[in-house]
Amino acid sequence: MDFQILFPQRSVRPAMIALKDRRRVRVGEHLTFLFENRATVRYQIQEMIRIERIVKLEEIRREVETYNELIPARGELAASLLIEYETPEQRNVELPRLLGLDRHIWIAAGNERTPALFDPRQIGDTRISSVQYLKFRLTPAQIEAWNRGAKIVVDHPHYQAESALTPAELAELSHDFA
């Protein structure tokens, strides 16, 4: 195994932070979408291996398989959704109220809305996890309309917000469609 691929030079860190900043979209006060791609997923795997000091090949493979699910397929966007409340007490109140959030997040582009597809393993019966992994499968018409504007819409009974993507965000995320 080429450990240079798993542990690149430290100069990669500032570039990855900048890339993630360009791919981060805040929707309302408490939701942040970090749109993932091959580079962000590779970096996350490297960080997990480094932080957790994973050295066994089988454990490294498991990390790679787990995180590979976050890489978007052609015509998709994939995101880590962070549900952010400052204190554990706030999280204990708000996360149960957000049950059903998986049916209330959309990307609107052109004249169509595409629902977020959540990983069902992260949603419980009494509350949802504060980190969610989701994908959006855009239609060809939405991809064609993408650079003319798109927005993320949340229409949950306990959380309504939307955020129009900036031209820079649209350009950055459009690379994921290829």
N, C-alpha and C positions, 0 to 999 in steps of 0.2 A: 504494500500500500504506500502511496506517495504522500507522506505526511506534510510536504510543502503545500499540497492542495488543501489539506485539512487545517493547517496552521500557517497561513500566509504571513508575510511581513507585517509588522505593526502599522505600516503606512496605509494599510487597507481600512483600518478602523475609521479614520476621519472621512474617507470617501463613502463608507457604508452609512455612517451617521447622516451625511448629507443626502444620500440616496433615500434613506428612510424618511427624512424630513420632507423631501419632495413628494413622497407617496403617502403622507399622513393627512387625513381629512377629519376635522372636528365637526360633529353634528350636534348642535345644542351644547349644553354645559357638561354632559356626562358621558357622551359616546365619542370614541376616537376610532377611526378605521385606519389601519395600516395595511395598505395594499401590497401584497407579497408578489415576488417574482423569483426567478431562479437565483439571482444574486442575493436577495434578502434571506431566502431560505437556506442557501449555502452558508451564509454568514451566521445564521441562527444555529445551524448544526455545529459549526466550528465553535461557537461560544458555549453551547451546551457541553460539548466534549471537553473543552478547556476548563470550564467552571466546575463540572462534576468529575473531572479527571478520569474520563472514560478512556480505557486503553485496550480493553478486550475487543477483538474484531467483531464478535457477535453483538456486543452492546452497541458498537458504532453502527453496524448494519441496522439495528433496531431503530436508532435515532434517525438514520437516513430514511428508512421506510416510513416512519411516523411523519417526519416533516415533508417528505415528498408529496403527501396529500395536499399540501398548501400551494403547490405550484399550479398556476392556472393552465388549463388546456386552451387550445385555439378557440377564440371567441368568448373566453371567460375572463372575469376578474376574480381574484381571490384575496380575501382580507382576514386579518386578525382584528377582531372587534374588541376593544377594551371598554368595559363599563366601569367608569371611574367615579367613586364616591370616596371622600376623604377619610372617613373613620369606619372602623368595623361596625359601629352602631348604625351608621347610615346605610352601609351595605346590607346589614341584617334586615333593615326595614324596606329598602328599595328593591333589592334583587327579587324577593318574592312577588312584589308588585309588578315586576317586569315579565312574569310568566306570560308566554304567548308572544314575546317579542319576535320570535322566529317567523311569525306570520304578518309582521308589520314593518318590514324594512324593504325598500325598493330602490332601484336605480331607474330614473326616468331619463330617456334620451329619445329625441325625435318625438313621435306621437305615442310611444309605448312605455310601459312600466314593466320592469323585470324584478320578480321577488328574489330576495336573498335566500340561498339554500344553506341552511345551518347543518352542522354536524350533530345529529340527534344524540350522540353519546354524551354531549355536554349539557343537556337540558334535563333537569330532574322534575320530580312531581311537585316539589314545594318551592323551588327557586332555581334560577339559572346561574351558571358560572359567570364570573366577572370577566373571563376571557372566552371569546367565542371564535370559531373558525367558520368562515362562510364563503360562498362563491355566488357569483352572478353570471348566468349564461345569457349573454346578449344575443339578440336576433341580428341577422345581417342588416336590417333597416336601422337598428339602433347603432350598430358599428359605423354605418355610413353617415349617420347624423351626429356621431360622437363629437367631432371637433366644432360643431355649431352650438354645442351646449349639452350639459347633462347635470343632474343633481341627485343627491341621496335624500330620500324621504323616509321619515319614521312617523308612522301614524298609530302608534300604540295608545290605548286609552289613558295610560299614565305617563306617556312621554311622546310629545309631538315636537318635531323639529325637522328642518330640512337645510341642506347646504348645497348651493350651486357650486360646481367645480370651477375653479379658476382656469384661464387659458393655459397656464403652466401645468396645472394638475391634469387637465385633459390631454395635453401633449405627452406628459410623462406616462400616463396610464394607457395611452393609445398604443404604446409599444407592446403591450401584453396581448394584443389581438393577433399578432403575427405568429 
